Amino acid sequence: MKIDRLTPTTTILRELGQRLANVRKQQGQTQEALAAAAGIGVATLRRIEDGKDGKLGSWLRLLLALQQEGAVDSLLPEDFRSPLAEVKGKRKRAPKATAPRGDGDSFRWGDERP
């Protein structure tokens, strides 16, 4: 399942819990072994895998115990770059044209002689 900004939080938690369970099983770990390695209770791990717990601290402990440091780092990259934001930040705006001061006869087009 693809997670996007319109995906409800409950659906995201359920999907991430399933993904966590898949990684745990692929690594050949039981819920008890992973919970002990992460320093959390088995009941907490079961709730997370069921999509019913969203405490970030528990997630971080589990991901680190599963040696998924890259997943933790990719949550919010240290050096976040948005190409669109960079372009907008570098764009220089032309100065606004101002109306001439004084009487209306002081304006010249540039090809007129004084």
DOFIVO-816289 format. One record per residue: z, y, x of N, C-alpha, C, O in turn; residue number from 1. Coordinates in nm, 3 decimals. Layout:
BEGIN
        nZ        nY        nX       caZ       caY       caX        cZ        cY        cX        oZ        oY        oX   seq
         Z         Y         X         Z         Y         X         Z         Y         X         Z         Y         X   NUM
...
END
This chain:
BEGIN
        nZ        nY        nX       caZ       caY       caX        cZ        cY        cX        oZ        oY        oX   seq
     0.000    -0.119     0.084     0.000     0.000     0.000     0.000     0.124     0.088     0.076     0.133     0.184     1
    -0.083     0.217     0.054    -0.090     0.344     0.124     0.011     0.440     0.062     0.015     0.457    -0.059     2
     0.094     0.500     0.147     0.194     0.597     0.100     0.136     0.736     0.120     0.090     0.770     0.229     3
     0.140     0.815     0.015     0.095     0.954     0.028     0.198     1.046    -0.037     0.303     1.001    -0.084     4
     0.167     1.174    -0.040     0.266     1.272    -0.088     0.295     1.261    -0.238     0.394     1.316    -0.285     5
     0.211     1.191    -0.312     0.232     1.175    -0.455     0.308     1.046    -0.489     0.343     1.024    -0.605     6
     0.332     0.961    -0.389     0.402     0.836    -0.413     0.549     0.865    -0.444     0.614     0.936    -0.368     7
     0.601     0.812    -0.553     0.742     0.836    -0.587     0.836     0.779    -0.481     0.805     0.679    -0.416     8
     0.950     0.844    -0.463     1.047     0.803    -0.362     1.091     0.658    -0.381     1.104     0.584    -0.284     9
     1.114     0.618    -0.504     1.158     0.480    -0.528     1.052     0.379    -0.484     1.086     0.273    -0.432    10
     0.927     0.412    -0.505     0.817     0.325    -0.463     0.809     0.319    -0.311     0.784     0.213    -0.253    11
     0.829     0.433    -0.247     0.826     0.437    -0.099     0.938     0.352    -0.042     0.916     0.274     0.050    12
     1.059     0.365    -0.097     1.172     0.286    -0.048     1.148     0.137    -0.066     1.181     0.057     0.022    13
     1.090     0.099    -0.179     1.061    -0.042    -0.203     0.956    -0.093    -0.104     0.970    -0.203    -0.049    14
     0.852    -0.015    -0.081     0.746    -0.054     0.013     0.799    -0.064     0.155     0.769    -0.159     0.226    15
     0.878     0.034     0.197     0.934     0.031     0.332     1.031    -0.086     0.349     1.037    -0.147     0.455    16
     1.106    -0.116     0.245     1.196    -0.231     0.249     1.119    -0.361     0.269     1.161    -0.448     0.345    17
     1.007    -0.374     0.200     0.923    -0.493     0.215     0.865    -0.500     0.356     0.858    -0.607     0.416    18
     0.823    -0.386     0.407     0.769    -0.383     0.544     0.876    -0.422     0.645     0.849    -0.497     0.740    19
     0.996    -0.372     0.625     1.107    -0.405     0.714     1.134    -0.555     0.711     1.153    -0.618     0.816    20
     1.137    -0.613     0.592     1.159    -0.757     0.579     1.049    -0.836     0.650     1.076    -0.937     0.714    21
     0.924    -0.789     0.638     0.813    -0.857     0.706     0.829    -0.854     0.857     0.807    -0.955     0.924    22
     0.866    -0.740     0.913     0.886    -0.729     1.057     1.001    -0.820     1.101     0.990    -0.891     1.201    23
     1.109    -0.817     1.025     1.224    -0.902     1.058     1.184    -1.049     1.061     1.219    -1.121     1.154    24
     1.109    -1.092     0.960     1.066    -1.232     0.952     0.969    -1.267     1.064     0.976    -1.375     1.122    25
     0.877    -1.175     1.096     0.782    -1.200     1.205     0.853    -1.215     1.338     0.807    -1.288     1.426    26
     0.965    -1.147     1.354     1.042    -1.158     1.477     1.138    -1.277     1.473     1.211    -1.302     1.569    27
     1.138    -1.350     1.362     1.219    -1.470     1.350     1.368    -1.444     1.336     1.451    -1.526     1.376    28
     1.403    -1.329     1.279     1.545    -1.295     1.263     1.589    -1.316     1.119     1.513    -1.293     1.025    29
     1.711    -1.361     1.104     1.771    -1.370     0.971     1.830    -1.234     0.935     1.846    -1.147     1.021    30
     1.860    -1.217     0.808     1.924    -1.092     0.766     2.059    -1.076     0.836     2.095    -0.966     0.876    31
     2.131    -1.185     0.850     2.262    -1.179     0.915     2.251    -1.135     1.060     2.329    -1.053     1.107    32
     2.154    -1.192     1.133     2.137    -1.160     1.275     2.095    -1.014     1.293     2.147    -0.944     1.381    33
     2.001    -0.967     1.211     1.955    -0.829     1.223     2.066    -0.731     1.187     2.085    -0.630     1.254    34
     2.137    -0.760     1.081     2.247    -0.672     1.040     2.351    -0.661     1.151     2.401    -0.552     1.179    35
     2.383    -0.774     1.213     2.481    -0.771     1.323     2.427    -0.691     1.442     2.501    -0.613     1.502    36
     2.300    -0.710     1.476     2.240    -0.638     1.589     2.236    -0.487     1.562     2.249    -0.407     1.655    37
     2.217    -0.450     1.435     2.207    -0.309     1.399     2.344    -0.247     1.373     2.356    -0.124     1.366    38
     2.446    -0.329     1.359     2.579    -0.276     1.332     2.598    -0.230     1.189     2.675    -0.137     1.162    39
     2.529    -0.295     1.098     2.545    -0.263     0.955     2.580    -0.392     0.882     2.568    -0.501     0.938    40
     2.622    -0.380     0.759     2.657    -0.497     0.680     2.533    -0.567     0.625     2.429    -0.505     0.605    41
     2.547    -0.697     0.602     2.436    -0.775     0.545     2.400    -0.721     0.407     2.282    -0.716     0.371    42
     2.499    -0.682     0.329     2.473    -0.628     0.195     2.389    -0.500     0.204     2.302    -0.475     0.120    43
     2.417    -0.418     0.305     2.338    -0.295     0.324     2.194    -0.330     0.357     2.102    -0.269     0.302    44
     2.173    -0.425     0.445     2.036    -0.467     0.480     1.965    -0.522     0.357     1.847    -0.494     0.336    45
     2.033    -0.600     0.278     1.971    -0.654     0.157     1.929    -0.542     0.061     1.821    -0.547     0.002    46
     2.015    -0.443     0.046     1.980    -0.328    -0.041     1.859    -0.254     0.015     1.770    -0.214    -0.060    47
     1.854    -0.236     0.147     1.741    -0.166     0.208     1.612    -0.246     0.186     1.510    -0.189     0.148    48
     1.618    -0.375     0.210     1.498    -0.457     0.191     1.456    -0.463     0.044     1.339    -0.486     0.014    49
     1.550    -0.443    -0.047     1.518    -0.438    -0.190     1.473    -0.299    -0.236     1.438    -0.280    -0.352    50
     1.473    -0.202    -0.143     1.429    -0.067    -0.178     1.534     0.013    -0.251     1.500     0.107    -0.323    51
     1.661    -0.023    -0.235     1.767     0.044    -0.311     1.860     0.127    -0.225     1.960     0.180    -0.275    52
     1.829     0.141    -0.098     1.916     0.221    -0.010     1.826     0.305     0.079     1.729     0.254     0.135    53
     1.858     0.431     0.094     1.773     0.517     0.174     1.847     0.596     0.280     1.802     0.702     0.321    54
     1.962     0.545     0.326     2.037     0.619     0.428     1.963     0.614     0.561     1.934     0.507     0.614    55
     1.933     0.730     0.612     1.855     0.739     0.735     1.926     0.673     0.853     1.861     0.608     0.935    56
     2.057     0.688     0.862     2.131     0.628     0.972     2.115     0.477     0.976     2.099     0.419     1.084    57
     2.120     0.413     0.861     2.102     0.268     0.855     1.961     0.229     0.895     1.941     0.131     0.968    58
     1.864     0.304     0.848     1.725     0.278     0.885     1.705     0.291     1.035     1.640     0.206     1.097    59
     1.760     0.395     1.094     1.744     0.414     1.238     1.804     0.298     1.316     1.743     0.248     1.411    60
     1.922     0.256     1.277     1.986     0.142     1.345     1.899     0.016     1.335     1.883    -0.058     1.432    61
     1.844    -0.008     1.217     1.761    -0.126     1.197     1.632    -0.119     1.280     1.594    -0.216     1.345    62
     1.567    -0.004     1.277     1.441     0.010     1.352     1.464    -0.006     1.501     1.384    -0.068     1.571    63
     1.572     0.050     1.550     1.602     0.036     1.692     1.637    -0.108     1.726     1.599    -0.157     1.832    64
     1.710    -0.178     1.639     1.744    -0.318     1.662     1.619    -0.406     1.662     1.615    -0.509     1.729    65
     1.517    -0.365     1.587     1.390    -0.438     1.583     1.293    -0.391     1.692     1.178    -0.433     1.696    66
     1.341    -0.305     1.780     1.262    -0.249     1.890     1.139    -0.175     1.838     1.028    -0.191     1.890    67
     1.160    -0.095     1.736     1.055    -0.015     1.674     1.075     0.134     1.703     1.065     0.217     1.613    68
     1.103     0.166     1.829     1.127     0.305     1.868     1.007     0.395     1.836     1.024     0.511     1.800    69
     0.889     0.339     1.848     0.768     0.416     1.817     0.764     0.460     1.673     0.718     0.570     1.642    70
     0.812     0.375     1.584     0.815     0.410     1.442     0.912     0.525     1.418     0.885     0.614     1.337    71
     1.025     0.521     1.489     1.124     0.628     1.474     1.065     0.758     1.526     1.078     0.863     1.462    72
     1.001     0.752     1.642     0.945     0.873     1.703     0.831     0.931     1.619     0.812     1.053     1.618    73
     0.757     0.846     1.551     0.643     0.896     1.473     0.685     0.957     1.339     0.603     1.018     1.270    74
     0.813     0.940     1.299     0.858     1.002     1.175     0.836     1.153     1.178     0.780     1.211     1.086    75
     0.881     1.215     1.285     0.860     1.358     1.308     0.832     1.375     1.457     0.926     1.385     1.536    76
     0.706     1.378     1.496     0.674     1.390     1.639     0.734     1.516     1.700     0.744     1.620     1.636    77
     0.773     1.502     1.826     0.832     1.616     1.897     0.732     1.730     1.910     0.767     1.846     1.895    78
     0.607     1.695     1.939     0.503     1.796     1.959     0.403     1.786     1.844     0.293     1.733     1.860    79
     0.443     1.836     1.729     0.357     1.830     1.611     0.247     1.934     1.622     0.274     2.052     1.646    80
     0.124     1.890     1.605     0.011     1.982     1.612    -0.076     1.966     1.488    -0.115     1.856     1.451    81
    -0.103     2.075     1.428    -0.192     2.076     1.314    -0.315     2.157     1.353    -0.303     2.277     1.379    82
    -0.432     2.095     1.359    -0.552     2.169     1.397    -0.576     2.291     1.309    -0.617     2.396     1.358    83
    -0.551     2.278     1.180    -0.571     2.391     1.089    -0.475     2.505     1.121    -0.514     2.621     1.122    84
    -0.348     2.472     1.146    -0.249     2.575     1.179    -0.283     2.643     1.311    -0.265     2.764     1.325    85
    -0.334     2.566     1.407    -0.371     2.625     1.535    -0.487     2.722     1.519    -0.487     2.830     1.579    86
    -0.585     2.686     1.438    -0.700     2.774     1.415    -0.654     2.902     1.345    -0.695     3.012     1.381    87
    -0.569     2.886     1.245    -0.520     3.003     1.172    -0.438     3.094     1.263    -0.445     3.216     1.250    88
    -0.362     3.036     1.354    -0.279     3.115     1.444    -0.359     3.191     1.549    -0.316     3.297     1.595    89
    -0.474     3.137     1.587    -0.555     3.199     1.691    -0.654     3.302     1.636    -0.710     3.382     1.711    90
    -0.674     3.298     1.507    -0.772     3.388     1.446    -0.724     3.533     1.461    -0.613     3.568     1.423    91
    -0.811     3.613     1.516    -0.778     3.755     1.529    -0.844     3.830     1.415    -0.961     3.809     1.383    92
    -0.769     3.916     1.359    -0.822     3.994     1.248    -0.879     4.126     1.298    -0.824     4.189     1.388    93
    -0.988     4.164     1.239    -1.050     4.291     1.274    -0.963     4.403     1.218    -0.909     4.391     1.108    94
    -0.951     4.512     1.291    -0.871     4.622     1.238    -0.934     4.677     1.111    -1.056     4.681     1.096    95
    -0.849     4.717     1.021    -0.896     4.772     0.895    -0.957     4.909     0.918    -0.906     4.989     0.997    96
    -1.065     4.936     0.847    -1.127     5.068     0.854    -1.037     5.167     0.781    -0.986     5.138     0.673    97
    -1.019     5.282     0.841    -0.937     5.384     0.777    -1.023     5.501     0.736    -1.126     5.531     0.798    98
    -0.982     5.565     0.633    -1.055     5.682     0.585    -1.034     5.797     0.682    -0.926     5.811     0.739    99
    -1.135     5.880     0.702    -1.120     5.995     0.792    -1.017     6.092     0.738    -1.001     6.109     0.617   100
    -0.948     6.154     0.829    -0.847     6.252     0.789    -0.908     6.391     0.786    -1.003     6.421     0.857   101
    -0.852     6.470     0.706    -0.901     6.608     0.699    -1.001     6.622     0.588    -0.995     6.550     0.488   102
    -1.094     6.715     0.604    -1.192     6.738     0.497    -1.299     6.630     0.499    -1.315     6.559     0.598   103
    -1.371     6.619     0.394    -1.472     6.515     0.378    -1.593     6.534     0.467    -1.673     6.441     0.479   104
    -1.611     6.652     0.531    -1.730     6.678     0.611    -1.716     6.629     0.754    -1.811     6.640     0.831   105
    -1.601     6.574     0.794    -1.582     6.535     0.933    -1.639     6.396     0.963    -1.646     6.357     1.080   106
    -1.681     6.321     0.862    -1.736     6.187     0.884    -1.878     6.196     0.938    -1.958     6.277     0.890   107
    -1.909     6.113     1.039    -2.044     6.106     1.095    -2.084     5.960     1.111    -2.000     5.875     1.139   108
    -2.208     5.933     1.093    -2.259     5.797     1.104    -2.276     5.753     1.249    -2.286     5.633     1.273   109
    -2.278     5.837     1.340    -2.295     5.801     1.480    -2.432     5.842     1.533    -2.448     5.866     1.653   110
    -2.533     5.851     1.445    -2.665     5.892     1.491    -2.690     6.040     1.461    -2.799     6.092     1.485   111
    -2.588     6.107     1.407    -2.601     6.249     1.378    -2.546     6.329     1.495    -2.453     6.287     1.565   112
    -2.603     6.441     1.514    -2.555     6.530     1.621    -2.455     6.629     1.565    -2.468     6.676     1.452   113
    -2.355     6.660     1.645    -2.256     6.756     1.598    -2.311     6.896     1.581    -2.237     6.987     1.542   114
END
